[in-house]
Amino acid sequence: MFDWLASQLEGVSFSLLWESVAIEVLGDVAVVQAFGPARLTTPGRDAEFRYRMTGVLVRNNARWLWRVYHGSEPGAW
């Protein structure tokens, strides 16, 4: 599956410019929330859209490691 996905990424870029980032550290666990504009460029199209991300990190020795990640495009409400 990863071989196929990697073969589809030539000429693709994805960038984010975070407008807000909130991090709450609870001992060895951190919760991250971020929101801002994203840009996706592919050989066939360019798209700009709002993007939000939430994640949970766990401290392992001196390193923070991702345990859960979720990213999505918020819909119009």
ChimeraX attribute file (.defattr): number of C-alpha atoms within 10 A of each C-alpha:
attribute: neighborCount
match mode: 1-to-1
recipient: residues
	/A:1	5
	/A:2	7
	/A:3	7
	/A:4	8
	/A:5	8
	/A:6	9
	/A:7	8
	/A:8	11
	/A:9	11
	/A:10	9
	/A:11	9
	/A:12	13
	/A:13	12
	/A:14	11
	/A:15	11
	/A:16	16
	/A:17	13
	/A:18	15
	/A:19	9
	/A:20	10
	/A:21	13
	/A:22	10
	/A:23	13
	/A:24	11
	/A:25	13
	/A:26	9
	/A:27	8
	/A:28	11
	/A:29	16
	/A:30	18
	/A:31	15
	/A:32	15
	/A:33	16
	/A:34	17
	/A:35	21
	/A:36	16
	/A:37	15
	/A:38	17
	/A:39	15
	/A:40	14
	/A:41	14
	/A:42	14
	/A:43	10
	/A:44	7
	/A:45	8
	/A:46	11
	/A:47	10
	/A:48	13
	/A:49	12
	/A:50	16
	/A:51	19
	/A:52	19
	/A:53	16
	/A:54	17
	/A:55	16
	/A:56	19
	/A:57	18
	/A:58	18
	/A:59	15
	/A:60	10
	/A:61	8
	/A:62	6
	/A:63	9
	/A:64	14
	/A:65	14
	/A:66	13
	/A:67	12
	/A:68	11
	/A:69	11
	/A:70	10
	/A:71	13
	/A:72	11
	/A:73	14
	/A:74	11
	/A:75	7
	/A:76	4
	/A:77	3
